[in-house]
Amino acid sequence: MMLLARSGLLFLSVCLLTLPCFAQAPGAAAPPAAKPVEPELAPTFADVAYGPQMRNVLDFWQAKGDGPRPLLVMIHGGGWVAGQKDRKAVAIQPWLDKGISVAGINYRLTGTDPLPAPVHDAARTVQFLKSKASEWNIRKDRIALTGGSAGACSSMWILLHDDLADPNATDPVLRESTRVSGAAVGAGQTSIDPKVIEGWLGPNVLKHRMIWMAVGEPTMDAALANYDKHHATYVEFSPVNHVTSDDPPLLMTYAADMTLPSKDAGHGIHHGMYGVKLKEKSDACGHECHLLIPGYSKSDKYTSSTEFLTGILLAP
C-alpha cells in the first residue's frame, strides 16, 4: 500500500511539472510574446532559371486582369553580399490585388562574384521577363523596379543606364531591352566610388564592406591601394554617373537622419545625401526625380513609393 501511495505521488508530481504554468509570481515580468511569422505566398512559378548561374533564379506571381499585366520587379538588398528573394505575402499580395504581377529575383553575390555580376544579373532578369511576356501575360511597356539598399542601387543603375539590348546576340534573352518604366527605391547608393562618397558622407561610410567587396577586395585599405585598378568599375556602377534627361522617372526614399558626417557604417551606406546628390544632377539635366526624406525633402507629386509605382504601372 505504501509503495502504491508513493507511486501515485510521483505520478502526480510529474504531471504537475509538465503542465503549462498559468500563474506567475507577483511582480514577475511576463514572458516575451512569440514574434508572429509572416506567411509566405506561393509563386505562380518558383525558382525559374533566368541564366546559367546557381543564383540566377526568380519567382513570379501572376496577377489577374484583362489583357497583359504590368510587372513590378523586386531586387533584394544586402550590400550585394547577402539576401534572398522575398516570398512574404505582405510584400506581394497588395500588388496582385491591384492587377500588377510581381517578380522577386536572386543574383550572384560579391563574396564570390564581384561587379559586374550582381548588377548585370539583375539587368538580365528584366530581359528574361520580357522574353516571357506572351507566356506569362506581361505588359512589356509597363515594367518597374523596386528595392532597398544594394537592391536600390541595382534598380537605379538599370533605370538610368543606356539600353543593354544586343540585337545581334545569339542568346534571344540578350536581344530584349533593359529599359523600364520607372523605379521606386529606398536607402540606395547613388555612388559606390570611395573617393566620392567619403567627400559626401565622411570616413565612416568606408567602413561598410559593400564598398570593397564590390570590387573583390578583402578590405577597404586594399581597395584604396588598388584604386586605379578599380576606378573604372566604381565609376560604371555608380548610378549618378548615368543620369540623362530621357531616363524614366525615379522616386527615392531615405530615413530622416541627415547628420553629417555619417555616424557609422550603416548610417553612411544608407544616408539621404546619396539621394540629394542624384536629384541635383537630375534637376540640372531635366530628368524626373522625386526625393522623399522626412523633414528634409518632399515631392509635389507623390507622397509614397506605392503611389508612384501604382501611377507608373497602371497608366493607360
N, C-alpha and C positions, 0 to 999 in steps of 0.2 A: 504493500500500500504506500509506504514511504517513497519507494522508487517511482511509483506512478505519479505521486504528487510532485516530486522533483522534476520528472519528465514534463509534466503539464506546465509547471512554472517556466521551465526552459523554453518550451514551445511558445508560451505567451510572450516571453521576453524577446525572442527572435522576431515575432510578428510585429511587436511594437517598434522595434528598431527599424524594420523595413517599411513601415507606414510613412507616408509623407507627413512632414511636420507642419501643421497648420497654425500653431501658436509660436510666438517668439517672445523673448524676454522684453520686459518694459524698457523702452528707450533704444532697443537694438535697431540698427539700420535694416531696412527691407532689402532682400536680395535683389540684385540688378535684374531688370526685365530683359528677357531674351530679345535680341535685335531681330526685327522681322526680316525674313528673307524675301527679297523681291522676286516675284515669279518671272520665269523666262517665257518667251513667246517663240514657239516653234516656227522656223522659217519655211517658206514655200519650197525653197531649195537651199540645202545646207552644205557648207564646205565644198562649194563648187570651185574647181581649179581654174584660175584665170591666167596662169603662167606655169613655168616648169619647176619653180622652186617650192620647197615644202610649205612655206608660209604664204604662198600665192593662192590663197583661198578666200572666198567670200560667202556670206549668207545673203539671201534675197527674200524679201517679204512682198508679195504681190498684192496691190490694192485693188479693190473692186471699183467698177465705174464704167461709164460708156466711153469707148474709144481708148486709145493708148493713154497710159497714165504717166504723170510726171514722176520724177525719181529724186530722192534725197540720198546722197552717198555719205555715210558716216565714217570718218577716218579717226581711229583712236589715237590718244596721246600716249605719253610715257617717255618723252625725250628721244624717241627713235631707239630706245634701248630696252623697252618693256611694253606690255599692254596686249590686249586681245579685243577682237570684235565683240560688240555688245549684243546680247540677246534679251535684255531686260524689257519686259512689256511696257513699263512706264516710259521708256525712251522711244519705243517704236509704235505702239498702238495709236497714240494721238495723230500721227501722220497717216496711218492707214485709214483712220476714221474720216480724214479729210479727202480721201481718194488719192493719196500720194504714196507710191511704192517706196521701199527703203532697202538699201544695201549696206551691210557692215563688212568691213574688209580687214584682213590681216596683211602684213607686209614684212619683208626682211628687216632685221634689226641690226644696228650698227656694231653690236658686240662681235658679230661675225661678218657682217656685210656693210661696210661704211658707205657713205654717199658715193654714187648717186642711188644706190639700191633702194632705200625705203621710199624716196620721193618718186623715182621712176616706176616703182611697183604701184604706187597709188595712182599715178597718171595712167598706167596700163589698165587699171580697173575701169576707168572711165571709158576707155576704148573698148574693152571687153563687153561692158554693159551695153554700149551702143551696138556692138555686133550681135547682141541677143535681143535687140529691140522688137523684132517681129515675133519671136518665140515667147518673150516674157512681157509683151504688151507695154513696152516702154516708149514714151514720147521723147525722142532724141533731142528735140529743141527745148526741152524743159527738164534739165538736169542741174541740180545744185549740190554744193558740197558743204559739209559742216564738220567741225572737230575742235578739240581743245588742245592747247599747248603745242606739242610737235604735230599733232593732227591738224591744228590750225595753220601751222607753218606750211605743211604739205598742201593743204587746201588753198592757201593764198598763192603758193608758188604755181600750182596748176592754173588757178584763175587768171593770174597776171602774166604768165609765160606765153611766148609765142606758141602757136599750134605745133604739136609734135607729130602730127599725121605724116606718114610717109607713103605717098600714093604708089611708089614702086616696090614696096616691101613684099616679100614672098609670104609673110605671115599676114593673113587678112585682118587680124585684130589691129595691127600697127598701121593699117590704112585708115582707120577711123580717127576722127578728130578728138582732140583733148579739150576743146573749148566747151565751156559750160555756161549756164545762165546766170549764175551768181554764187556767192558763198557767204555764210554767216559763221563766224568763228569766235572762240573765247581764249583769252590769255595767250595769244600766239606770238611767236618770234618773227619779226619782220626783217631782222638781220641775224645771222649767226657768225658774222665776222668778229673775232675777239677784239681787234683793234678799233672797230667801230662801236661795238656795244659797251666796251669799257668807258669810252668817252660819253656815251649816253647815260650809263647807269652806275658807273663806279666799279671798283675792283671785285666786289663780291659776286657779280654775275659770272665771273670767270671761274668760280668755284663749282659751277654746275657741270657735271660730266657730259651733258649733251654736247657741249661745245667742242671738247677734244675727241670724244668718241665718234662724232660725226665724220671726222677725217681719219679715223683708225689709229689715233694716238693713245698711249696709256695714261698720260697726264696732261694738264694744261701747260706745264713747263715744256714738255716735248712738242706740243702743238705750236707753241710760240717759237721754240728753237727751229722748227721746220716750217715757219710761217710762209716763207717764199714758195715752198713746195705746195702748200695748201691754199695759197691766196686765191687762185682761180676758182677752186671749189667753194670756198667761203663766199666769194662774190656771186657765183652762179646760183647758189641755193639760198640766197637772201632775197625774199620776195620784193623788198623795197627797190631792188635794182631793176625790176621788170615792169614797173608801172607805166602805162601809156593811156592816152585819153580814150582809146577804143576798147579798153578792157571791160568785162562785165562788172556789175555793181558788187560792192563788198560792204559788209557790216561787221565791225569788230567790237567785242565787249571785253572789259577788264575790270578788276577789283578796284575799290575806291582809294586804296593806299598808294598815293603818288609820291611818297617820301623819297628824296634823293640825298645822297647816294643810296642805292638799294641796301636793305638791311642784311640780307643773307642770300645764299644761292637760290633758294626757292622764290623769294620775293623778286630777285633780279631777273630770273629767267621768265617770269610771268608779268613783268611790270607794264603798266599802261603807257610808258614812254615809247614802247615799240609801236603802239597804235598812233600816238601823236606824230611820230616821225613819218610813218607811211601816209597818214592823212595829209600832212603838209605837202608831201610830194604829189599826192592825188589831186589836191586842191590846185596846186600850181599848174598841173597839166590838163585839168578839166575832167578827171576821172571821178565817177560817182562813188563816194566812200563815206560811210557813216561810222561814227565812233561814239560808243556809249560807255562812259565812266561816271559812276555816281558822284555828284557834286563837282564834276570837272568838265565833262563833255556830254552833249546830248545831240540828238538828230531832230530836225524839224519834220521829218517824215515818218520815222519809225521809233517805237519805244522798246522793242524787243527783237531778238533773233527770230522768234516764232512768227511775229507779224511780218518781218522782212521776207523770210523764206516762203511763207504762205502766199504773199503777194507775188513773188517771183514765179513760183511753181504753178499757181493756179491762174496766172494771167492768160487771157484768150490766146 
